[in-house]
């Protein structure tokens, strides 16, 4: 059935300082306003405490029971929402550039430690003034779906974005110091998951699984919100060329279909609680694009070796490829 999720993202609009305390108060005020949207999840920008404040990592890092997470947890608990709160965390005598997920009760539901922090010295011996790199990009099971996180400089490392796709992330958050731009749309398109940025700069975005920007912030409004559906399917138009129209004929307003003919894909979402996407896919012999690509990967080694690949039996077997 549909899994509607209200997402709110934020920016600092390039503003900040002059102190850590001022940044904390300003961002918590933004969180209060964001919670007025009745969200399921709110994302704050990367290391917002440090914006325009000249402090060392060791001077601003906090334990998990420090003042920033404690205050954010109060908001999460009061509004029954998840909050992604990025900050430098101090754990086991190390400092990490972290994004902490607070659940609807204000408890820590997961921590992502930035796997690829940026160098702060020209000999590459120190990262972000003392930050230790994380080790992996996990996917977190929240009550509405599977969520991954990347942070800022991670945008330049396709391998961790691919890791999230392999782990079946449906929604990836990207708190950052800068806007990000095109690569956010690219990774959403390549991996068929939603991407939501939250930035210190100007333009935070909510991007759908085919790379379309659904909403974004503006220099005059530092918030963006959108209700998205995590029960979705991205299909390739091969063997599905006529399916977008057939789906609308069969289900009417019970289904949403967005066709991206230049990219050769379409996005399907159910609008009815009694019509789960799995049922629709079974009735109409739909197959996700990622499965279609993987079928090719399975066949290629045999062909390269001069052998006939093992026959496969997709749900649309017998259907013409381009009709």
N, C-alpha and C positions, 0 to 999 in steps of 0.2 A: 504494500500500500504506500501512498505518498509519505515521504518523511520530510515535512516542511520544517525548515530551520531558519530562524531569524538571526541574521548575522549583522553586527555593527562593527565598523572599523573607524579608526581615528588617526588624526595627524596632529603634529605640534605646530604646523604652519610656519616652520622655520624659527619659531620663537623659543626662548628659554632663558634660564639664569635669573639672577646672578648667582644663586646658591642651589645646592642640592635640595634643600628644604623647600625653596620656592618652586622648583620643578616638580617635586612630589605633590605639593598642594595644588598646583595648576593641573597636573595630570589627573589627580583624583577628582577634581572638579569636572574635568572632561568625562571621566568615567561615570560620575553621577548623572550627567546629562545623557550620556549614551544609554545608561540603564533605564532612562525614561522611555526608551523605544520598546521596552519589554522584550529584550533580546534573549536568545538561547545562548549566545556567546558573543563576547566583546574582545577585541584585540587592541592592545596598546602598542606604541612604537618601541623600537629597540632602545635599550639602556637610556630611557628618557631622563633619568636622574642626572646624567652627565651633560645634557644639552647646554652648550655655551658656559660650562663651568670647568675651570682648569684644575682638575683633581686627578690624582693617580688612581689606578684601578684598586689598589689595596686600601685607599682611603674611602672609597665609595661602595665597595662590595659589602653585601649584607648576608647574614645567615638566613635560613628559611623562616625563622621566627622574628625577623627584623621588622622595622616600622613600615616599610613599603608593602610587603606581602600581607602584614597584619591588617593594614587599612584596606587594601584591595579585597581581602577575604571578607571583611565586614560588608562591603558592597555586594560581593557575589552571594553571600548568605542572605542579605536583606532582599535582593531582587531575584533570587533563585535562578541565577545565570552562571554560566562558565565565564571566567575571565582569564585571558592570556596576558600575563604580566612579565614583560622582559626586564631584566636587571642583571647586574653582576652579582653572582652568588659566591659566598665563601663556604666551602665544604671540604673537610678533611685536609685542611692546610693548603688548599688550592683555590684559585679564582677561575670561575667559568662565566662566559657570556651566555646567559641562560634565558629561556622563555619558560616560565612556570605556569602550568595550567591549574587554576583553582576551580573546583567543582561547585555545584549549586549550593553546597553546604559550607563553602569556604575552605574546604580541605584541599591539600595538594593532590591532584589527580595524575600528575606527570611532569617531568622536567626534560626539556630538550636543551642540551649544551651544544652551542655552535661548533660544528665540526671543522669549519674552515675560517678561523679568525684571520684578520688581515695583519700583515706585519706592521710594526711601529718603528722599525729600524731598517736602514738600508742594507744591513748585512744579514737580515732575516733571522736574527737570533732571539728576537722578542716579539711576541704577538700581542697587539692591543695593550701595551704597557703592563704585561704580566698575566695575560689570560692563557689558560691551558686549553688546547683543543679538545672537543668532545670526541667520542669514538664511533658513534653511529647515529642514524636517523630513524628512530622508532616510529611506529604508528600507534596512536592512543585510541582505545575503545571508549568513546564517550556515549552517553545515553541516546544520542541521535545518530551516531555514525563513527566512521574511522577518520581520525584527524592526524595530519603530519604537520611539522613545523620546519622551516628553514629560516636563517637569519642573515640579512644583509649580504656580506661577501660570499655566502653560500651560493648566491645567484650565479657565480662564475664557475661552478663545479657541477656539471650535469649528472655526475655519478650519484650524488645523494638524492637528487630529484628522481632519478630512475629507481633508486632503492625504495623510495616511498611508493612509487607505482607498483613495484614488485610485491610490496607488502599490502597492496590493495587500499591505499589511501583514497578517500573520496573528496576530501577537503584539506587543502594545505594553506597554512598561514605563513606570511613572510613579514615579520616585523623588521624594520630597517631604518638606517639613517638617511637613505636617499630614495628617490621615487621608483627606480627599477625599470619602468617602461616596457619595451617590447619583449624582453626575455620572460617576463611573467606570463604574457599571453602565449609565448612559444611553449613553455613547459606545461601550461594548462592544456594546450592543443595536443602536444606530443603524448601526454600521459592520461588525458581524459579525466582530469579531476578539477574541481573548483580551486582557484587560487585567490586568496584575500591578503592584500598587503596592508600594513599599518606603519606609517613613516614619520620621521622627524621633520621632513621637508614639506611638500605641498600635496602631491596627488597620490592618495591611497586608492586602491582599486578593488573591485569585486569582479572577478573574471570567471566566465563559465567554462565547461570542459572542452569547448571548441575554440577557445581563445577570444571570445567576445566580451568586451568590457560592459558589464551590466550597470554599474554605477561607480562613481568616484567622488572623492572630496574635491574641494576647491579652495583657493586661498582665502575666500571669504566664508567658507563653511568647512570646519574641520571634522566633519562626520559623514559617513555614508552607511546606509542600511539597505538590506534587501532580504526578502524571504526566498530561500532557494530550496529546491527539492533534491535530496540525496538519493532518492529512488529514481535513477535515470539510466538511460542506455545510449551510448554513442554507437551508431552503426555506419558501416561503409555502404556507399550506394551500389557497389557491385553486388549482384544477386538480390538487391533491395531497391532497385531504381523506382519501381512503382509503389513501394510500400508506404511512403509518406502520405500519398493520396488515399491509398486503401485504408490506412489507419484512421484517417479523418472520416472517411465514409462509414466505417464500421463503428467507431466509438464517438464521433462528434466532439462535443466539448469535454468529453471524458478523457481526452488525450491532448497533450500539447506536442507539436512537432515543429522543430526549427531545422530547415534545410540549408546547408552550406554547400551549394553546388560547385563552387570554385575549388573547394577543398575536398569534394567528393564524399562528404559525410552528412549525417543528420542526427539530431538529438531528440530523444523521446522521453516524455514524462507523463505519468498518469495523474489525472485530476480527481479521481474517485477512490474513496476508501475501499470500495468493494471490487476494485479493479487493480490488483497489484501488477506491477510491471512484469513480474515473472509469468503471470497468467497471460498477459497480452503477448509476451514474446512467444509463449508456447502456441497460442491460438494463431499467430501470424508468422510463425517460423522466422523470428528475428534472432540474429546473432551479433554480439558485440564486436566492434571493429578490432579490439585487441585480440580476440579469438581468431578472427579472419587473418590477421597478420601472422599470428602464431602458427596457423595451419601452413602458411607458406614456409615459415622457418623449419617446420618438420619435414617438408618435402625437399628442400634445397640440398641437403647433404647427399641424398641418394642420387639426385640428378647430377651433381658435381662428380660423383663417383661412377657415372655411367650406368646406374641402376634405375629401375622403375620404383618410384616411391610407393609406400603402402597406401592403398586407397583409403580415403577418409569419408565419413558420412555426416556432413553438416545437416542441420535441421532443414535447410532449404534445398537439399539435394533434388535435382530434377528441374529446378527453377532456372530460367534463362539468366545469364549473367548481367545483361544490360537492359532488361525489360521488367 
